[in-house]
Amino acid sequence: MRKKIAVGVLGATGVVGQNYVRLLANHPWFEIKDMAASFRSAGKRYEEATSGKWLMDSGIPEILKNVVVRDVLDYENIPEEIQLFFSATELQDKEATREFEFAYAKKGYPVISNSSANRWTRDVPMVVPEINAAHLEILKIQQRKRALPASGFVAVKPNCSVQSYLVAIHALREAGYPVKEILVNTLQALSGAGYRGLTSPEMQATVSPMIPGEEEKTEKEPTKILGRLVNSEIVPDTSIIMSALCTRVPVIDGHTALVYLNFADRVPTLEQITRIWSEFKAEPQSLNLPFAPHPAIIVRNENDRPQVKLDVDNGNGMAITIGRLEKDKFFHIRFVALSHNTIRGAAGGAILTAELLVEKGYIKPG
């Protein structure tokens, strides 16, 4: 790509926004030219707006320290060169956030959002690039139905914990082994709770047995992601019965999932499953997108892996690592899966989606 695409980050001062800033600092295709946040940060230099709140291991990129933060609701002073927005913004309620994202789309901007507000909007794709790239076709319907400019649309990414294991389920389905039942227990990192999770002494010293709303998202979102695009809508796949129990654990980054599953008919051997996962490739890998992990799934044979400390950064934080693949007394198989929640599950996953959108012509450079 000869010229980088100018992008903006909405909600740039929060934890997910900071991750966008960190990950996009040296991206080969994208370059941050606008950062926006709430009115409390508007008008401040980015370094000032994040003073005492910068939570990344690396420092603020020098080139972005003095960028003046724009109010996310100021639609009149968006820099002219911007061609794409990544959104980590949550407004006062879901409806306000839905309208906010489409306000940018109506001005001709592609918006790739981390918010849950539009995940169940009928004409908005909820994308895991290795699973449902075909769902991007609905963007044409979204644009026509809402009379959006040819360059404007909204796409979203799913819940961060779902991505620790759903690609593995998809790989089995693609190989001819559909799944009937899934029991999943998630052990979710503090960074998934944002600034409060990373700074609260109480949360760092306990296991929280419930994350409000998380189990509902975990059980429901896969139905849309695994669904089919039929005519003008995404028809959810309700063939899998799923039960989820989600907890918060005192680790910084990395969502671990304990997964038990039954197959619908044929049951592959453990050796076949290992081969399916190890050889799995999808469009991001075939297109060699910058943020695509190679391989997408890493299978560990040791009985003490995956571990957050050792495996969370596999594939630059974009790979899914699986271990403890075994037969179970009540289910056909069980396994432990791990992914980086703020990279694969948040900013990095959205960046990979943007790369796919560029490669497929939905976002045009220049």
C-alpha positions in Angstrom: 0.0 0.0 0.0 1.6 3.2 -1.2 -0.2 5.7 1.0 -1.4 5.0 4.5 -5.1 5.4 5.3 -5.9 8.2 7.7 -7.9 6.9 10.7 -9.5 8.3 13.8 -10.0 6.7 17.2 -13.2 7.5 19.0 -12.9 7.0 22.8 -9.2 7.4 22.5 -8.5 8.0 26.2 -10.0 4.7 27.6 -8.3 1.4 27.9 -9.5 0.1 24.5 -8.7 3.4 22.9 -5.2 3.4 24.3 -4.8 -0.1 22.8 -5.8 1.3 19.4 -3.2 4.1 19.8 -0.5 1.6 20.8 -1.3 -1.0 18.1 -1.8 1.5 15.3 1.4 3.5 16.0 3.4 1.5 13.5 0.7 -0.1 11.4 1.7 -0.5 7.7 -1.7 0.5 6.3 -3.2 2.9 8.9 -2.1 6.2 10.4 -3.9 8.0 13.3 -4.8 11.5 12.3 -7.7 12.2 14.8 -8.4 11.3 18.4 -11.7 12.0 20.0 -13.1 11.5 23.5 -15.7 12.9 25.9 -16.1 16.7 26.5 -14.0 16.3 29.6 -11.0 15.5 27.5 -11.8 17.7 24.4 -9.4 20.5 23.8 -6.6 18.9 25.7 -3.4 17.4 24.3 -3.6 13.6 24.2 -0.7 13.3 26.7 -2.6 15.7 29.1 -5.9 13.9 28.6 -4.4 10.6 29.5 -2.2 11.9 32.4 -2.4 9.5 35.3 -4.7 7.2 33.2 -2.2 5.7 30.6 -2.2 2.0 31.3 -0.2 0.5 28.4 3.2 -1.0 29.1 4.8 1.1 26.4 4.6 4.9 26.5 2.4 7.2 24.4 3.8 7.4 20.8 5.8 10.6 20.6 4.0 11.6 17.4 0.6 11.6 19.1 1.4 13.2 22.5 0.5 16.7 21.3 -2.5 15.9 19.2 -5.5 17.9 20.5 -8.4 15.7 21.5 -11.7 16.4 19.7 -15.1 16.0 21.3 -16.6 12.8 19.9 -19.9 14.6 19.3 -18.2 17.4 17.3 -19.0 16.3 13.8 -18.0 19.6 12.2 -14.3 19.5 13.0 -13.3 16.1 11.7 -10.0 16.3 9.8 -10.7 16.2 6.1 -8.3 13.3 5.4 -10.0 10.8 7.7 -11.2 7.7 5.9 -12.0 5.3 8.8 -13.0 5.4 12.5 -12.3 2.9 15.1 -14.8 3.4 18.0 -14.3 2.5 21.6 -17.0 4.9 22.7 -20.0 4.1 25.0 -22.5 6.9 25.5 -25.1 7.1 28.2 -27.2 4.2 26.9 -27.3 1.7 24.0 -29.7 3.8 21.9 -27.5 6.9 22.1 -24.5 4.8 21.1 -26.3 3.3 18.1 -27.3 6.7 16.9 -23.8 8.1 17.5 -22.1 5.4 15.4 -24.6 5.9 12.5 -24.1 9.6 12.7 -20.5 9.1 11.6 -21.6 6.6 8.9 -24.1 9.1 7.6 -21.2 11.5 7.1 -19.5 8.9 4.9 -17.2 7.2 7.4 -16.7 3.5 7.9 -17.1 2.8 11.7 -15.7 -0.3 13.2 -17.0 -0.5 16.8 -16.1 -2.3 20.0 -19.4 -1.3 21.6 -22.2 -3.9 22.1 -24.8 -1.3 21.1 -25.2 -2.3 17.4 -24.3 -6.0 17.7 -27.9 -7.0 17.3 -28.9 -4.4 14.8 -30.2 -6.4 11.9 -28.1 -4.9 9.1 -24.9 -4.6 11.1 -22.3 -7.5 10.7 -20.7 -8.8 14.0 -17.4 -9.9 12.6 -14.7 -12.4 13.5 -12.6 -12.3 10.3 -11.7 -16.0 10.4 -15.3 -17.0 10.7 -17.8 -14.8 8.9 -16.1 -12.6 6.4 -19.1 -13.3 4.1 -21.3 -11.3 6.4 -19.7 -8.1 5.2 -22.0 -8.4 2.2 -24.8 -7.0 4.3 -23.0 -3.6 4.4 -24.3 -3.0 0.9 -27.9 -3.6 2.2 -27.2 -1.4 5.2 -26.0 1.5 3.0 -29.0 1.2 0.6 -31.6 0.8 3.4 -30.3 3.7 5.4 -29.4 5.9 2.4 -25.8 6.1 3.6 -23.0 7.5 1.4 -21.1 4.8 -0.6 -18.2 5.0 1.9 -20.2 5.0 5.2 -21.2 2.0 7.2 -21.1 0.4 10.7 -19.5 -2.9 11.5 -18.9 -4.3 15.0 -16.8 -6.9 16.7 -18.2 -9.4 19.2 -17.7 -9.8 22.9 -14.0 -10.3 23.8 -14.4 -13.7 25.6 -16.2 -15.3 22.6 -13.1 -15.1 20.5 -11.0 -17.3 22.8 -12.8 -20.4 21.5 -15.3 -19.7 18.7 -12.7 -19.9 15.9 -11.9 -23.4 17.1 -15.6 -24.4 17.0 -15.9 -22.9 13.5 -12.8 -24.9 12.3 -14.5 -28.2 13.5 -17.7 -27.3 11.7 -15.9 -26.4 8.5 -14.1 -29.8 8.7 -17.5 -31.6 8.8 -17.9 -32.0 12.6 -20.9 -29.8 13.6 -21.2 -29.2 17.3 -24.5 -29.8 19.2 -23.8 -28.7 22.8 -21.2 -26.4 24.5 -20.6 -25.7 28.2 -18.1 -22.9 28.7 -16.6 -21.4 31.8 -14.6 -18.2 31.2 -11.9 -16.8 33.4 -11.7 -13.2 32.3 -8.9 -10.8 32.9 -9.1 -7.5 34.8 -8.4 -5.4 31.7 -11.8 -6.5 30.4 -13.3 -4.4 33.1 -11.5 -1.3 31.8 -9.8 1.3 34.0 -11.6 0.1 37.2 -10.5 -3.5 36.7 -6.9 -2.5 36.3 -6.7 -0.1 39.2 -9.0 -1.6 41.8 -7.2 -3.3 44.7 -10.3 -5.3 45.5 -10.6 -6.8 42.1 -6.9 -7.7 42.0 -7.3 -9.8 45.1 -10.3 -11.9 44.4 -12.3 -14.0 41.9 -15.6 -12.3 41.0 -18.1 -15.1 40.4 -20.3 -13.1 38.1 -19.8 -10.5 35.3 -23.2 -8.8 34.7 -24.5 -9.4 31.2 -21.5 -11.5 30.1 -23.2 -14.9 30.2 -26.0 -13.6 28.0 -23.6 -12.2 25.5 -21.5 -15.4 25.5 -24.5 -17.6 24.8 -26.2 -15.4 22.3 -23.6 -13.7 20.1 -22.2 -17.0 18.5 -25.6 -17.6 17.0 -25.2 -14.4 14.8 -21.5 -14.9 14.1 -22.2 -18.5 12.9 -25.4 -17.6 11.1 -26.0 -17.4 7.4 -26.5 -14.3 5.2 -29.9 -15.0 3.5 -31.2 -12.3 1.1 -31.2 -9.1 3.2 -30.5 -10.4 6.7 -28.2 -12.5 8.8 -30.2 -15.5 10.0 -28.8 -16.7 13.4 -27.7 -20.3 13.8 -29.5 -21.7 16.8 -28.4 -25.3 16.3 -25.9 -25.2 19.1 -27.1 -25.3 22.7 -24.7 -23.3 24.8 -24.5 -22.7 28.6 -21.9 -20.2 29.9 -20.6 -19.2 33.3 -18.3 -16.2 33.3 -16.0 -15.0 36.1 -13.4 -12.3 36.6 -10.0 -13.4 37.7 -6.9 -11.5 39.0 -4.8 -11.5 35.8 -4.0 -8.4 33.7 -4.6 -9.6 30.2 -5.9 -12.9 28.8 -9.3 -14.5 28.8 -9.2 -18.3 29.4 -12.1 -20.5 28.5 -12.8 -24.0 29.8 -14.8 -25.6 27.0 -16.8 -28.9 27.0 -18.6 -30.0 23.9 -20.7 -32.7 22.3 -20.8 -33.2 18.5 -24.0 -33.4 16.6 -23.2 -36.8 14.9 -19.7 -37.9 13.9 -17.1 -37.6 16.6 -13.6 -36.9 15.5 -10.6 -38.4 17.2 -8.3 -36.2 19.3 -5.7 -36.6 16.6 -8.1 -35.4 14.0 -9.1 -32.4 16.0 -5.5 -31.4 16.6 -4.8 -31.6 12.9 -7.9 -29.6 12.0 -7.0 -26.8 14.4 -3.3 -26.8 13.5 -4.0 -26.6 9.8 -6.9 -24.2 10.0 -6.6 -21.1 7.7 -9.2 -18.6 6.7 -9.3 -15.4 4.6 -7.1 -13.3 6.8 -4.3 -15.9 6.6 -4.8 -16.5 2.9 -4.7 -12.8 2.2 -1.7 -12.4 4.6 -3.3 -9.4 6.3 -0.9 -7.5 8.6 -2.7 -8.5 11.9 -3.5 -12.0 10.8 -1.9 -14.6 13.1 0.0 -17.5 11.5 -1.2 -20.0 12.6 -4.6 -18.8 13.7 -4.8 -21.6 16.3 -1.9 -22.9 18.3 -2.3 -26.3 19.9 -0.1 -27.2 22.9 0.4 -30.8 24.0 1.8 -30.1 27.5 -0.6 -30.6 30.4 0.2 -27.2 31.9 -0.6 -25.1 28.8 -1.9 -22.7 27.8 -0.9 -20.2 30.5 -1.6 -16.5 30.5 1.9 -15.6 31.3 3.4 -17.8 28.6 0.9 -17.8 25.8 -1.2 -14.6 25.9 1.0 -12.8 23.4 1.2 -15.7 20.9 0.8 -14.4 17.3 1.4 -10.9 18.6 -1.7 -11.3 20.8 -3.9 -12.4 17.9 -3.6 -16.2 18.0 -5.8 -18.5 19.9 -3.9 -21.1 22.0 -5.5 -24.4 23.0 -4.4 -27.1 25.3 -5.7 -29.9 27.6 -7.6 -31.4 24.7 -9.1 -34.6 26.2 -12.0 -36.9 26.3 -14.5 -36.1 29.0 -16.9 -38.3 31.1 -20.0 -36.3 30.2 -19.1 -34.6 27.0 -17.3 -35.9 23.9 -14.3 -33.6 24.5 -13.0 -30.8 26.7 -10.2 -28.3 26.2 -8.7 -25.0 27.6 -8.5 -22.0 25.2 -6.8 -18.7 25.7 -6.8 -15.4 23.8 -5.6 -11.8 24.5 -8.7 -9.9 25.3 -7.5 -6.4 24.6 -5.7 -7.3 21.4 -7.5 -10.2 19.7 -10.7 -9.5 21.7 -10.8 -5.8 21.3 -8.6 -3.4 19.3 -6.5 -5.9 17.4 -9.6 -7.8 16.3 -11.2 -4.6 15.0 -8.0 -3.7 13.2 -7.9 -7.1 11.5 -11.6 -6.5 10.4 -10.5 -3.1 9.0 -7.7 -4.8 7.0 -10.2 -7.3 5.6 -12.5 -4.5 4.7 -9.7 -2.7 2.8 -8.7 -5.9 1.0 -12.2 -6.6 -0.1 -12.8 -3.1 -1.3 -15.2 -1.8 1.3 -12.7 0.8 2.4 -10.8 2.4 -0.5 -7.4 4.1 0.1 -6.7 7.5 -1.3 
